[in-house]
Amino acid sequence: MVRVLFVCMGNICRSPTGEGVMRQRLVERGLDTFVDVDSAGTIAYHAGKKPDRRARDEALRQGVDLGPQRARQVKVEDFDVFHIVLAMDAENLRDLERIKPKDSEADLRLLCDFAPELPVNEVPDPYYGGDMGFRNVFKIVDTAVGRLIDHIESELLHLDEPRRT
């Protein structure tokens, strides 16, 4: 099993969107039993809270339910549990690099690294763009998650059986 962790600052908009989109797309592609997904924030300010209402609303418009998720802070132990740790922006990446143990083999990178065709290399903070910011974040995350799943399927899972649809 491959384990993936999405990380943003507060774990109430971008990383829960990543987690929710990935869970849904894995089910759609028949890969949900091969990949475990979670999300966390670099700060604990929102710990225990639901994702932002606007993130939940946009996700539901796109057929993804973020409702069951609750925010949590990333822990040093996460680098032992997760194979891939994905930061939403460069600031999150720097924060994660500071706490990642030197002996950790976790693959730490930006989510958008998996989708170089996107016009951005980071998932922007949606709070600066209002409702349209949340729509934009969903589109970026959905595209990058699709490419991430392609990568996991081709490079990490090495499935011998045909792809299930």
C-alpha positions as CSV (number, residue, x, y, z in Angstrom):
1,M,0.0,0.0,0.0
2,V,1.2,3.5,-0.9
3,R,0.4,6.2,1.7
4,V,0.0,9.9,0.7
5,L,-0.3,12.9,2.9
6,F,-1.5,16.3,1.7
7,V,-0.3,19.3,3.7
8,C,-1.3,23.0,3.7
9,M,-1.1,25.6,6.5
10,G,-4.3,25.1,8.4
11,N,-5.7,21.8,7.0
12,I,-9.1,23.4,6.3
13,C,-9.1,24.1,2.5
14,R,-6.3,23.0,0.2
15,S,-5.1,19.8,1.8
16,P,-8.6,18.5,2.7
17,T,-9.5,19.2,-1.0
18,G,-6.5,17.1,-2.0
19,E,-7.4,14.3,0.3
20,G,-11.1,14.3,-0.8
21,V,-10.4,14.5,-4.5
22,M,-7.8,11.7,-4.3
23,R,-10.1,9.4,-2.3
24,Q,-12.8,9.9,-4.9
25,R,-10.6,9.5,-7.9
26,L,-9.0,6.4,-6.4
27,V,-12.5,4.8,-6.0
28,E,-13.4,5.8,-9.6
29,R,-10.2,4.2,-10.9
30,G,-10.5,1.0,-8.7
31,L,-7.3,1.8,-6.8
32,D,-8.7,2.7,-3.4
33,T,-7.5,-0.5,-1.8
34,F,-3.9,0.2,-2.9
35,V,-3.5,3.8,-1.7
36,D,-4.2,5.4,1.8
37,V,-4.7,9.1,1.9
38,D,-4.8,11.7,4.7
39,S,-4.2,15.5,5.1
40,A,-2.7,17.7,7.8
41,G,-1.7,21.3,8.4
42,T,1.6,22.8,9.4
43,I,-0.2,24.7,12.2
44,A,-2.7,23.4,14.8
45,Y,-4.9,26.4,14.9
46,H,-7.9,24.6,13.3
47,A,-7.3,21.1,14.8
48,G,-10.6,19.2,15.1
49,K,-12.5,21.6,12.8
50,K,-14.3,20.7,9.5
51,P,-12.9,22.0,6.2
52,D,-13.9,25.5,5.3
53,R,-17.6,25.7,4.1
54,R,-16.5,27.1,0.7
55,A,-14.1,24.2,0.1
56,R,-16.8,21.7,1.1
57,D,-19.4,23.5,-1.1
58,E,-17.1,23.5,-4.1
59,A,-16.1,19.9,-3.6
60,L,-19.8,18.8,-3.3
61,R,-20.5,20.7,-6.6
62,Q,-17.8,18.4,-8.1
63,G,-19.1,15.2,-6.5
64,V,-16.5,15.1,-3.7
65,D,-17.5,15.0,0.0
66,L,-15.1,16.6,2.4
67,G,-17.6,16.6,5.3
68,P,-16.2,13.7,7.4
69,Q,-12.7,15.3,7.5
70,R,-11.3,17.1,10.5
71,A,-8.2,19.2,10.6
72,R,-5.0,18.0,12.4
73,Q,-1.4,19.2,12.6
74,V,1.3,17.3,10.8
75,K,3.6,15.3,13.1
76,V,7.2,14.2,12.8
77,E,5.9,10.6,12.9
78,D,4.0,11.2,9.7
79,F,7.3,11.0,7.8
80,D,7.6,7.3,8.9
81,V,4.0,6.5,8.0
82,F,3.6,8.2,4.6
83,H,5.5,7.5,1.4
84,I,4.6,10.7,-0.3
85,V,4.1,14.0,1.6
86,L,2.8,16.8,-0.6
87,A,3.0,20.4,0.2
88,M,0.5,22.8,-1.4
89,D,2.9,25.7,-1.6
90,A,6.6,26.6,-1.1
91,E,6.1,27.9,2.4
92,N,4.4,24.6,3.4
93,L,7.3,22.7,1.8
94,R,9.9,24.7,3.8
95,D,8.0,24.1,7.0
96,L,7.9,20.3,6.2
97,E,11.6,20.3,5.3
98,R,12.4,21.7,8.8
99,I,10.6,18.9,10.6
100,K,11.4,16.0,8.3
101,P,13.8,13.6,10.0
102,K,17.1,13.2,8.2
103,D,16.7,9.4,8.0
104,S,13.1,9.6,6.5
105,E,12.6,8.1,3.1
106,A,9.3,10.0,2.6
107,D,9.1,11.7,-0.8
108,L,8.5,15.3,0.0
109,R,7.5,17.7,-2.8
110,L,4.9,20.1,-4.1
111,L,1.6,18.6,-5.4
112,C,1.9,20.6,-8.6
113,D,5.2,18.9,-9.4
114,F,3.1,16.1,-10.7
115,A,1.3,18.4,-13.2
116,P,3.9,20.5,-14.9
117,E,1.3,21.4,-17.6
118,L,-0.5,23.6,-15.0
119,P,0.0,27.4,-15.3
120,V,1.1,27.5,-11.6
121,N,3.6,25.5,-9.6
122,E,1.8,25.9,-6.3
123,V,-1.8,25.6,-5.2
124,P,-2.7,29.2,-4.3
125,D,-4.4,30.1,-1.0
126,P,-8.1,30.4,-2.0
127,Y,-8.9,33.0,0.7
128,Y,-7.5,35.8,-1.5
129,G,-9.8,34.9,-4.4
130,G,-13.2,34.5,-2.7
131,D,-15.6,31.8,-4.1
132,M,-13.7,31.8,-7.4
133,G,-10.5,31.1,-5.4
134,F,-12.0,27.9,-4.1
135,R,-13.2,26.8,-7.6
136,N,-9.7,27.5,-8.9
137,V,-8.1,25.5,-6.1
138,F,-10.4,22.6,-6.8
139,K,-9.5,22.6,-10.6
140,I,-5.7,22.7,-9.8
141,V,-5.9,20.0,-7.2
142,D,-8.1,17.8,-9.4
143,T,-5.6,18.0,-12.3
144,A,-2.5,17.4,-10.1
145,V,-4.2,14.5,-8.2
146,G,-5.0,12.8,-11.5
147,R,-1.3,13.0,-12.5
148,L,-0.3,11.9,-9.1
149,I,-2.5,8.8,-9.4
150,D,-1.0,8.1,-12.8
151,H,2.5,8.3,-11.2
152,I,1.5,6.0,-8.3
153,E,-0.1,3.5,-10.6
154,S,2.8,3.3,-13.1
155,E,5.8,3.8,-10.8
156,L,4.9,2.5,-7.4
157,L,2.0,0.0,-7.5
158,H,3.3,-2.1,-10.5
159,L,-0.1,-3.7,-10.8
160,D,0.0,-7.0,-12.6
161,E,-3.8,-7.0,-13.2
162,P,-5.5,-4.9,-15.8
163,R,-6.8,-1.5,-14.6
164,R,-10.3,-1.7,-13.2
165,T,-12.8,0.9,-14.3
